[in-house]
Amino acid sequence: MSKKSRRKDGGQPTQPAAFADSPRKNLPKGSGALIASVDNDITIPFFSGILQHADDTLIQQGGGKGLKIYDEIERDTHAAAMLAKRKKTLVARAWEVEPGGERPIDKEAAELVEECFNELPFDKICEDFLDGTLKGFAVGESVWKRDGRLIKPERIVAHEQRRFVFGRDWKLRLLTWSDMAEGIKLPERKFIVHRFGVKGNNPYGLGIGSRLFWPVLFKREGITFWLHFLEKFAGPTLVGKTPYGTLTEEQTKLMNTLLKARTASAITVPIGTDVEFLEASRSGSVNYQDFLAYWDRQISISTTGETLTTQVDKSGSRALGDVHHEMLDLLVDSDGDLLSETLRDQVIRWIVEYNIPGAALPHVWRIRPKNEKAEAETRTTKAKAAKETNKAIREVVSQAASFEDDDVAREYIVSFDVTDQLSDETIDALVASRHSFGSSSDPDAFEIDDDDQQNPAFSANRLKKKR
């Protein structure tokens, strides 16, 4: 309830009896089941019991290569750098394991998971799973070992995505030489699947490779044209003129001589042969570098959300750099949350179920580094806001001193938004001391702590006079 309509003797409004006495309703039929399931999904083509990719780029351009076309994206130096930047930013962060509950068994499970991850090359494993950001999903195989009474993952091996397909139950299947169509069924608690960009009933996910394919392709074609352009206009074309009736063998010999002239400082030609340099001429401006820079910007935007390295002039922009860094942090935070859920729902669950059944599943998080500058600016802004709020409250209470009746003075004070965060006890104290506010010649004679404004339950004795 708003403080504006609250009176000293007022109470909280009671809920209508119709709501309190309403009978419990049963769930409608089918509410507990998924109706729009993979079995009736018209957007997924079915050729067998295996689900197919829903990535249009992969379907149209993949041919027989499949996901291999996305490996070629990383052959582009700029695309590879941007993808590595996104991965390394996350992996460079420290990680911690948080218990899933407060019981001793929950804390024991968290300690065991942390011990297991410390024994593994955890950062390398996370980086392998982040390959799903490009291709839509990534697969890792856990090799288990027995350590005394405990069962732990000895290593987690990353596998090529093209070796796997998904059934209608979303379970992973391995393609083998004996079964290249539907693959073989895999054991439980063995293979870890990390997905990115999952939409609807598509277990393959949708990676950013679907968007990066075209900028990289157009950039590669542009470089081909640029090389041809340089070959055409960087050096003159040699033209050899021979008299009529020259034998074909002599013409061929002259052509070979002219071809050698590209790297030679001197050549010899028969008497009567005329050799000229033909300079290529063009008008207008043709700049392939701008064309390639455009596609580099598109790659940067799709991968890290920033274009600072290719779009801003040499003077740079600190403000733009802060915005780009914040955007990269948001993307990395999202990647980290997805990966944390993957690890918790699969490998962490398996470790706990093998060793401490019944314990709450712990979480593993990548810690985002603190932005000291932003925190300092936030504290400064809050301090300024608190000072202005205190000034406004003093002015309101000073005006309320002109009312003799306490109820009228209270109604006047609570009619302003600046008192919305104050408790009833504090407003009572303001009403009682309003005449002191009104008679004080010092506008800063009274203050209300910032903590008090944020805590509506603080005691009235926190209202104090400055000394």
VEXGUTOR-791268 format. One record per atom (N, C-alpha, C): x, y, z. Coordinates in steps of 0.001 Angstrom, whole numbers, plus 500000, padded with zeros to 6 digits. Example, Ala and Ser with C-alpha at 12.3 -4.5 7.8 and 13.67 -1.06 7.14 Angstrom:
BEGIN
513190494310507800 512300495500507800 513200496700507800 512850497750507080 513670498940507140 512900500030507870 
END
This chain:
BEGIN
500838498802500000 500000500000500000 500868501241500000 500489502256499267 501278503470499160 501229504251500464 502350504930500786 502411505737501999 501498506969501895 501131507380500702 500341508577500527 498962508433501166 498403507248501147 497047507034501666 497046506408503045 498242506293503650 498334505623504940 498117506613506064 497241506297506992 497012507121508166 497675506471509364 497836507234510415 498512506735511611 497819505519512179 496469505553512189 495725504445512772 495244503473511704 495754503647510482 495280502798509387 495930501434509426 495261500459508879 495799499115508798 495865498647507367 496447497472507175 496535496913505843 495155496466505394 494789496701504133 493474496266503659 493375494750503676 492222494275504052 492016492826504110 491621492305502748 491967491052502493 491661490447501208 490189490072501176 489516490298500056 488096489934499981 487875488472500310 486733488226500939 486441486856501363 486315485915500181 485933486451499034 485753485598497863 487045484911497459 488202485615497691 489489485018497370 489889483998498429 489614484327499694 490035483456500789 489266482142500787 487980482200500368 487137481008500454 487041480251499137 487806480713498105 487685480052496811 488202478617496898 487472477663496341 487908476261496428 489135476012495569 489890474986495906 491070474609495146 490651474036493794 491338474493492754 491022474041491407 491974472926490974 491472471947490236 492310470908489667 492929471396488368 494093470890488027 494741471255486780 493951470703485609 493822471507484550 493139470983483356 493904469799482782 493194468970482042 493806467800481434 494900468212480451 496048467597480557 497173467900479663 498088469005480137 497763469623481282 498606470735481753 499980470267482193 500106469026482619 501387468530483103 502239467865482048 501808467921480786 502564467274479711 502872468288478616 503915467987477827 504295468837476708 503485468428475480 502655469365474995 501799469060473842 502550469296472535 503210470466472416 503983470772471201 505333470078471291 505328468774471109 506528467962471293 507249467766469966 508375467083470051 509174466830468853 508458465897467885 507553465070468387 506870464105467523 505907464784466552 505368465963466918 504434466635466020 504955467985465544 506282468178465629 506904469439465223 507046469467463701 506285470329463044 506307470389461578 507541471103461053 508326471737461925 509527472459461470 510751471570461394 510651470335461881 511795469419461888 511543468308460882 512397468153459872 512206467071458886 512577465724459491 511768464699459193 512027463352459687 512312462436458499 513514461890458502 513851460882457502 514028459515458158 514142459522459470 514315458288460232 513997458626461678 514493457822462595 514299458119464004 515263459159464526 516115459684463645 517131460665464027 516667462066463640 516847463015464544 516501464407464256 517558465034463357 517123465983462535 518021466665461603 518302468085462081 519407468650461613 519743470026461938 518669470973461414 518417472038462165 517479473075461736 518210474340461304 519525474252461121 520347475396460721 520275475547459204 519617476608458725 519451476798457282 520785476951456566 521730477653457180 523039477822456559 523731476478456382 523637475645457394 524262474324457326 523579473451456286 522260473544456199 521517472722455243 521832473141453811 521885474464453562 522056474956452202 523505474939451738 524444475186452659 525843475338452269 526735474198452721 526229473344453600 527078472301454167 527495471244453168 526545470872452280 526875469808451340 527252468543452089 528320467920451675 528785466721452358 529700467013453529 530038468297453734 530967468644454817 530280468717456169 528998469080456206 528311469231457478 528912470351458298 529107470084459584 529651471091460497 531082471485460170 531714470783459245 533082471109458851 533171472514458279 532078473028457699 532125474371457111 532348475428458185 531961475134459424 532180476097460497 533617476055461011 534311474937460801 535739474905461118 536506475868460217 536039476022458984 536719476912458050 536591478371458459 535587478694459276 535455480062459776 536672480439460596 537190479503461380 538319479788462249 539634479900461478 539613479649460179 540800479886459354 540962481369459044 539877482130459185 539962483578459027 540601484164460281 541635484952460107 542396485444461260 541543486300462187 540689487160461609 539887488043462459 538803487260463193 538114486358462491 537079485553463134 537674484672464236 538834484085463964 539485483247464979 539859484067466210 540340485299466001 540724486158467130 539514486538467963 538391486877467311 537186487261468048 536606486080468829 536594484892468222 536104483711468931 536994483382470127 538315483480469927 539245483217471027 539081484242472139 538826485491471771 538628486539472768 537427486233473651 536350485784473037 535137485464473803 535363484265474719 536080483253474219 536356482075475046 537324482407476177 538437483048475829 539488483296476811 539019484241477916 538124485184477570 537625486099478596 536889485337479684 536128484318479288 535422483517480290 536366482596481040 537228481900480329 538110480922480964 539112481607481893 539453482865481606 540417483583482447 539841483936483815 538527483892483944 537918484208485234 538112483070486234 538212483437487494 538298482425488550 536946481723488685 536959480500489191 535728479752489373 535608479286490814 534380479057491232 534126478580492590 532940477635492585 532931476720493543 531833475769493699 531008476193494905 529711476308494698 528798476776495747 527880475631496149 527778475309497442 526904474210497872 525457474472497470 524725473389497215 523329473532496844 522396473655498018 522898473522499245 522080473640500447 522949473923501657 522323473941502818 523028474271504055 523380473042504890 522908471856504494 523182470655505280 524655470251505149 525172469539506140 526567469068506036 526795468206504796 525790467401504420 525954466544503247 526045467382501977 525353468518501949 525411469402500778 526788470043500648 527352470455501773 528688471049501755 529752470008501408 529530468777501862 530463467697501521 530460467445500015 529273467494499401 529170467295497954 529893468406497198 529762469641497677 530451470762497025 531965470602497126 532446470168498274 533885469964498447 534401468861497524 533603467793497348 534017466703496468 534076467168495015 533072467927494574 533063468427493196 534255469348492963 534534470219493909 535686471116493766 536988470323493698 537088469279494491 538280468425494462 538437467746493106 537328467266492547 537383466604491234 537811467571490141 537270468767490157 537609469748489126 539046470227489254 539538470296490468 540938470693490660 541901469646490118 541481468397490083 542325467337489561 542288467258488034 541361467971487422 541228467979485965 541768469285485391 542122469307484105 542433470584483434 541125471319483151 540531471874484208 539165472368484143 539004473482483112 539956474398483042 539847475500482081 539865474981480644 540719474001480377 540791473415479033 539471472708478684 538882472031479641 537611471352479415 536521472367479101 536488473455479862 535484474496479619 535668475116478244 536909475351477849 537169475948476537 536725475004475414 536901473699475608 536439472742474607 534920472777474473 534220472884475594 532761472943475540 532270474229474888 533038475296475019 532639476574474421 532702476544472898 533213475462472322 533148475309470874 531703475211470407 530807474873471325 529388474844471000 528829476214470678 529499477273471128 529056478626470785 529110478838469280 530069478237468615 530206478373467171 529309477396466425 529237476153466906 528574475094466138 527208474689466672 526803475198467809 525488474860468353 525535473848469475 526464472919469441 526608471964470537 528039471431470555 528436470938471712 529756470333471885 529596469089472744 530475468116472511 530371466823473191 531694466506473879 531593466048475107 532757465569475847 532450464227476490 533430463355476532 533257462023477119 534023461926478423 533321461517479468 533930461379480785 534463459961480976 535729459863481316 536364458582481633 536499458503483147 535806457540483768 535735457478485226 536839456593485805 537151456849487061 538123456042487799 537640455886489236 538146454857489912 537848454671491323 539050455119492139 538788456027493085 539816456559493978 539423456219495408 539895455053495874 539471454592497187 537993454245497158 537207454898498004 535764454649498021 535011455581497087 535720456482496418 535074457484495575 535206457120494098 534241457583493315 534277457466491865 534399458877491295 535480459110490526 535760460451490029 535998460417488519 535791461544487840 536174461605486426 537690461735486285 538292460774485608 539742460813485420 540129461826484357 539341461915483302 539544462904482251 538256463074481472 538109464219480826 536963464510479978 537506464880478606 537195464053477622 537774464170476286 536758464810475345 537174465861474644 536300466512473654 536300465714472362 535122465618471719 534969464868470477 534438465776469368 534694465363468133 534187466075466966 532668465912466879 531968467035466696 530502466994466689 529935466176465540 530655466088464428 530125465377463271 529982463875463505 530533463378464593 530443461950464894 529138461581465592 528290462588465886 527115462318466721 525841462838466065 524738462189466424 523397462641466057 522520462514467304 521300463066467197 520365463000468318 519093462290467881 518589461444468782 517317460783468533 516163461681468930 514950461188468730 513767461974469076 513662462226470575 514310461404471370 514330461604472821 515451462544473256 516108463190472272 517218464134472507 518470463429473040 518485462120473054 519666461410473550 520702461282472446 521962461392472851 523082461370471910 523311459960471379 523640459861470094 523957458588469460 525245458760468662 526091457735468668 527398457783468027 527357457096466670 527752457830465619 527842457253464284 529104456393464188 528952455180463676 530078454253463541 530103453714462115 531181452972461771 531270452383460440 530159451384460199 529689450767461260 528621449765461104 527234450389461108 527132451638461566 525826452312461594 526049453794461326 526059454161460043 526304455535459643 525028456363459560 523883455736459757 522612456444459616 522072456913460959 521772455964461836 521153456319463107 522114456233464284 523283455637464103 524245455564465188 523875454548466250 524790454365467178 524569453387468243 524172454097469533 523451453407470374 523024453945471653 524229454038472595 524265455086473407 525398455325474301 524990455111475758 525921454701476615 525594454453478028 525300455750478780 524596455625479883 524274456772480731 525518457226481500 525480458489481949 526554459085482757 527915458963482083 527927459181480799 529175459004480061 529496460213479186 528548460644478368 528792461729477419 528098463005477884 528842464102477859 528345465413478277 528056466235477020 526866466810476946 526464467619475795 526210469050476269 526942469996475689 526722471417475968 526083472046474742 524937472685474917 524195473268473804 524173474788473897 524116475411472715 524043476877472611 522961477232471602 522123478210471949 521114478696471013 520008477704470730 519611476926471739 518549475947471527 517211476669471378 516488476336470312 515159476894470083 514199475757469755 513074475745470462 512075474722470181 512583473329470461 512330472433469529 512668471020469702 513932470625468957 514844471560468776 516079471284468047 517212471007469024 517618469749469218 518676469444470188 520073469819469712 520212470164468416 521532470501467884 521941471936468216 521000472760468677 521315474149468955 521527474941467671 521827476208467840 522090477084466702 523235478008467091 524440477715466605 525622478490466964 525752479752466124 526683480606466522 526893481852465783 527610481592464457 528041480355464219 528609480015462919 527618480224461793 526318480082462105 525287480305461101 525309481748460606 525706482688461485 525788484100461095 527172484465460574 528208483816461100 529572484171460707 529954483604459335 529259482583458887 529629481934457633 529663482933456482 528639483776456380 528532484671455236 529556485799455260 529768486504456379 530821487523456377 532196486964456036 532505485779456547 533809485178456257 533901484792454783 532807484270454231 532804483886452818 532981485110451923 532217486173452184 532314487364451353 533688488023451494 534239487974452682 535579488536452889 536615487734452107 536489486419452134 537436485576451396 537356485843449894 536135486003449381 535975486311447958 536533487700447644 536353488630448576 536882489976448367 538396490003448291 539049489180449095 540512489115449051 540971488561447703 540220487594447164 540570487051445849 540517488138444777 539477488949444805 539354490036443832 540439491090444047 540783491312445317 541818492308445625 543163491871445051 543495490592445213 544755490083444657 544766490203443134 543638489901442524 543555490048441075 543707491515440673 543117492399441450 543224493837441191 544677494297441276 545393493851442312 546798494246442469 547641493716441319 547347492491440906 548095491922439790 547839492708438505 546617493217438390 546245493920437163 546812495329437097 546800496041438242 547130497461438221 548464497795438876 549068496847439591 550333497175440255 551477497291439261 551467496500438203 552544496539437210 551991496611435803 552741497154434853 552253497273433480 552220495915432780 551408495841431744 551329494645430901 552257494808429698 553083493785429417 554014493835428292 553306493391427007 553488494175425962 552892493871424664 554018493710423642 554109492561422990 555120492312421965 554487492305420580 555029493108419655 554505493178418292 555525492584417327 555076491632416522 555964490961415565 555473491226414148 556378491171413158 555970491387411765 555030490293411298 554231490587410286 553353489592409695 554184488434409141 553675487254409311 554354486080408772 555309485433409742 555418485981410958 556306485361411956 555787483976412306 556673483010412347 556287481642412652 555730481516414075 554883480534414229 554268480300415554 555323480011416606 556357479256416241 557405478943417198 558092480213417677 558329481168416756 558966482420417143 558055483251418042 556763483228417760 555822483966418619 555772483368420030 555798482056420091 555796481389421402 557054481721422180 558198481743421482 559461482073422145 559426483505422676 558824484443421884 558714485828422340 557805485938423563 556700485184423554 555792485206424704 556495484745425978 557285483692425890 558035483218427062 559040484258427529 559649484969426571 560602486021426941 559906487150427682 558718487537427216 557974488611427875 557507488194429279 557135486918429436 556737486445430759 557902486498431738 559102486193431269 560282486266432127 560635487702432470 560181488635431622 560521490041431843 559881490603433104 558891489930433669 558241490405434894 559231490484436048 560206489585436056 561169489567437155 562581489865436693 562796490057435411 564141490304434884 564355491807434690 565608492214434790 565942493625434581 566257493928433119 566513492881432297 566804493089430876 566410491854430095 565989492059428845 565618490948427973 566176491218426567 566238490170425752 566647490309424350 565533489819423458 565250490570422401 564212490197421454 564783490322420046 564251489589419056 564761489682417685 564558491082417094 565416491408416120 565284492689415430 563954492707414685 563280493840414750 561978493967414110 560821493713415058 561139493297416294 560098493070417298 559922494326418138 558706494729418328 558395495932419098 557777495527420434 558374495965421544 557886495648422894 557440496941423560 556208496965424057 555675498149424729 555145497773426110 555074498778426966 554472498625428294 553069499217428251 552076498417428540 550694498875428529 550245499120429961 550044500385430319 549607500745431671 548089500658431753 547587499961432762 546143499864432968 545622501188433502 544556501664432934 543976502932433369 542567502689433894 542181503454434904 540845503349435482 540459504709436034 539209504908436252 538711506142436846 537882505792438073 537702506765438952 536959506517440180 537837505937441267 537196505524442363 537922504995443520 537495503558443778 538463502674443801 538211501272444117 539075500911445322 538419500619446472 539157500355447699 538642499056448313 539349497993448031 538947496700448584 539193496634450084 540085497466450586 540372497447452018 539137497853452821 538387498840452337 537155499229453014 536135498098452978 536093497389451866 535177496250451730 535497495174452761 536772494856452910 537170493833453879 536962494311455308 537227495612455558 537024496153456907 535551496088457306 534656496264456348 533222496175456638 532867494787457156 533357493760456496 533033492404456935 533728492054458241 534905492626458494 535537492447459808 534653493025460910 534024494169460637 533127494761461633 531925493858461888 531392493265460817 530248492365461001 530642491137461819 531838490639461596 532329489495462377 532466489876463845 532998491064464111 533167491517465490 531831491683466180 530864492284465486 529548492495466072 528881491166466405 528963490205465506 528314488911465724 528977488106466829 530262488291467030 531001487451467973 531111488067469361 531556489315469428 531797489943470732 530942491178470976 530149491586469978 529306492754470162 530046494066470106 531296494088469645 532079495321469595 532756495478468248 532997496753467904 533672497070466645 534801498061466876 535250498200468110 536203499255468439 537497499124467661 537936497898467418 539238497701466776 539221498016465292 538028498108464703 537971498314463258 537126499507462848 536384500105463792 535438501132463397 535837502516463861 536518502636464994 536867503935465544 538195504389464962 538346505696464773 539574506199464185 540729506067465156 541892506549464757 543109506336465544 543038506986466915 542249508058467040 542163508722468338 541436507871469367 540569506939468894 539887506040469805 538787506745470576 538107506014471424 537033506543472236 536959505730473517 537251506366474639 537232505651475906 535803505257476289 534849506174476038 533460505873476369 532958504687475557 533279504686474255 532866503577473411 533551502290473832 534792502406474254 535501501225474735 534838500629475963 534352501491476885 533657500999478075 532365500284477692 531636500854476713 530390500229476264 530666498868475639 531697498789474801 532037497524474158 532474496489475187 533240496913476179 533682495993477217 532483495468478007 531516496337478269 530325495915478990 529521494910478166 529438495136476843 528716494209475983 529405492851475946 530716492856475872 531459491597475900 531230490870477220 531209491602478325 530956490981479624 529575490328479671 528585490982479077 527240490405479059 527214489087478287 527882489061477134 527935487831476348 528687486732477091 529791487104477711 530587486123478447 529819485614479671 529089486524480349 528256486091481469 527226485065481020 526611485319479865 525622484381479335 526263483035479010 527445483069478379 528156481809478087 528474481066479373 528909481810480387 529258481183481655 528060480543482336 526893481211482282 525689480648482896 525256479371482183 525308479384480847 524936478179480094 525861477016480432 527166477297480493 528129476240480783 527963475728482216 527662476611483153 527450476199484541 526267475248484648 525186475558483924 524021474681483948 524327473327483314 525113473343482229 525498472075481598 526281471200482569 527273471781483216 528090471004484156 527269470519485337 526364471353485831 525557470968486996 524577469856486654 523928469963485500 522908468982485144 523491467648484715 524790467622484403 525360466375483903 526527465898484784 527721466404484585 528865465811485269 528786466000486784 528335467170487259 528219467364488708 527167466435489292 526040466299488580 524988465392489041 525517463964489129 526315463550488150 526831462190488151 527802461971489300 528668462943489560 529612462816490672 528864462657491994 527823463464492199 527060463408493453 526274462097493542 525648461680492455 524866460448492487 525742459222492709 526959459235492186 527878458116492392 528365458035493839 528603459192494449 529329459205495727 528501459657496922 527644460654496762 526876461180497906 525420461305497481 524729460218497220 523328460312496802 522480460973497879 521572461838497440 520715462554498378 521172463962498670 522410464290498329 522903465643498563 522377466581497484 522185467839497862 521761468843496896 522894469114495913 522546469309494653 523571469509493638 524219470876493799 525548470935493884 526226472239493965 526276472926492600 526621474209492625 526806474998491402 528291475315491235 528718475448489998 530057475956489718 529890477229488905 530495478308489367 530322479621488746 531664480212488361 531649480964487267 532779481818486905 532525483198487501 533474483707488266 533289484952489008 533594486134488105 532646487019487962 532867488217487158 533715489198487957 534811489710487382 535667490655488111 534914491931488436 535226492504489582 534556493726490007 535014494915489177 534073495774488903 534365497037488216 534460498112489283 535683498360489756 535881499315490847 535389500709490479 535615501103489237 535196502438488812 533682502569488850 532985501547488339 531525501599488336 530965501597489751 531574500804490642 531105500766492021 531324502109492710 532468502742492449 532724504051493039 531724505083492540 531429505036491241 530448505969490686 529061505717491270 528728504452491509 527430504129492091 527330504658493512 528398504481494292 528385504997495666 528255506521495683 528954507188494770 528869508649494709 527462509104494343 526854508412493379 525498508761492971 524510508556494108 524659507446494841 523759507193495974 523934508240497066 525179508637497303 525423509657498325 524769510986497949 524883511362496674 524259512609496220 522738512517496311 522194511361495950 520745511181496012 520246511236497448 521013510619498366 520626510654499774 520645512077500321 521634512860499915 521732514245500377 520536515063499895 520155514874498646 519006515596498105 517711515154498783 517610513852499081 516415513346499752 516293513926501158 517418513971501883 517405514557503218 516973516016503181 517469516750502189 517109518159502057 515617518314501794 515076517442500929 513650517508500618 512801517168501836 513213516162502615 512468515787503823 512468516926504827 513620517593504990 513684518721505922 512725519836505514 512671520102504212 511775521156503739 510307520792503968 509954519505503723 508565519065503929 508180519170505397 509045518690506290 508738518724507718 508684520156508233 509542521008507705 509516522411508111 508190523053507741 507673522730506547 506368523260506150 505247522679507007 505418521401507426 504391520778508261 504310521403509640 505321522174510046 505305522823511365 504212523871511466 503672524291510339 502608525307510369 501263524701510747 501189523341510804 499936522688511215 500049522300512690 499037522651513450 499032522310514874 498542520891515111 497589520443514314 497042519102514485 498026518059513962 498319517045514810 499301516025514426 498844515200513227 497550514855513188 497062514042512068 497170514794510750 496849516098510794 496954516897509579 498414517009509140 499303517236510114 500731517324509787 501243516014509208 500779514890509767 501213513587509261 500722513368507826 499432513719507598 498882513552506253 499663514372505240 500085515561505663 500847516425504762 502223515819504461 502867515278505495 504224514736505317 504216513512504407 503256512593504635 503260511350503864 502714511559502455 502211512753502137 501705513003500787 502828513192499774 504070513281500244 505206513470499347 505958512145499169 506433511941497953 507132510693497634 508410510502498427 509008511570498910 510304511449499594 510197510662500885 508964510473501411 508798509737502671 508332508304502443 508277507854501186 507761506514500913 508598505418501544 509906505651501706 510796504623502244 510929504685503767 510196505595504406 510305505755505858 509257504904506562 509609504414507747 508692503589508529 507699504471509282 506661503841509828 505675504578510619 506316505244511825 507263504545512467 507911505118513638 508691506382513281 509351506365512159 510125507533511751 509213508715511424 508106508427510736 507166509508510422 506568510082511700 506295509210512702 505818509709513994 506831510663514607 508113510295514516 509158511154515085 509240512476514333 509067512444513029 509097513676512239 507933514581512607 506760513972512799 505590514767513185 505810515418514545 506361514636515487 506569515164516835 507618516273516876 508613516198515989 509706517176516030 509589518233514945 508421518348514286 508288519270513165 508507520720513556 508136521086514804 508320522478515227 509802522806515378 510595521822515763 512046522054515850 512634522253514463 512132521518513486 512580521715512110 512224523114511637 511008523560511956 510549524839511456 511254526018512113 511711525848513379 512349526967514070 513851527010513881 514418525956513305 515868525918513140 516286526837512016 517296527650512277 517826528535511242 518836527837510353 519306526696510804 520280525926510029 519538524907509174 519576525018507855 518839524064507020 519358522647507132 520602522466507660 521171521138507826 521163520696509281 520254521262510062 520272520963511498 519889519521511781 519100518908510929 518672517523511122 519029516703509887 519297515465510118 519591514584508991 519027513205509246 518765512491508167 518325511100508226 519339510282507458 519924509281508115 520957508478507481 520426507795506238 521345507585505280 520982506899504041 520500505486504331 521133504810505297 520705503460505650 519274503458506180 518923504511506927 517587504601507481 516536504726506386 516865505466505348 515896505645504270 515626504337503551 516621503484503468 516454502218502767 515820501146503641 515744501375504951 515224500372505870 513963500904506543 512789500483506131 511565501031506690 511295500596508116 512094499680508664 511846499188510014 512764499807511053 513508500848510673 514461501373511645 513722502160512727 514358502277513872 513735502904515026 513706504408514884 512741505038515559 512593506491515472 513756507224516113 514461506552517030 515570507250517683 516768507425516754 516700506888515502 517775507113514543 517690508516513949 516523509179514140 516393510575513722 517127511415514742 518168512101514358 519041512753515307 519397514154514874 519868514902515831 520280516269515559 521787516310515391 522233517083514395 523673517202514160 524364517913515309 525554517473515554 526359518116516586 527581518735515940 
END
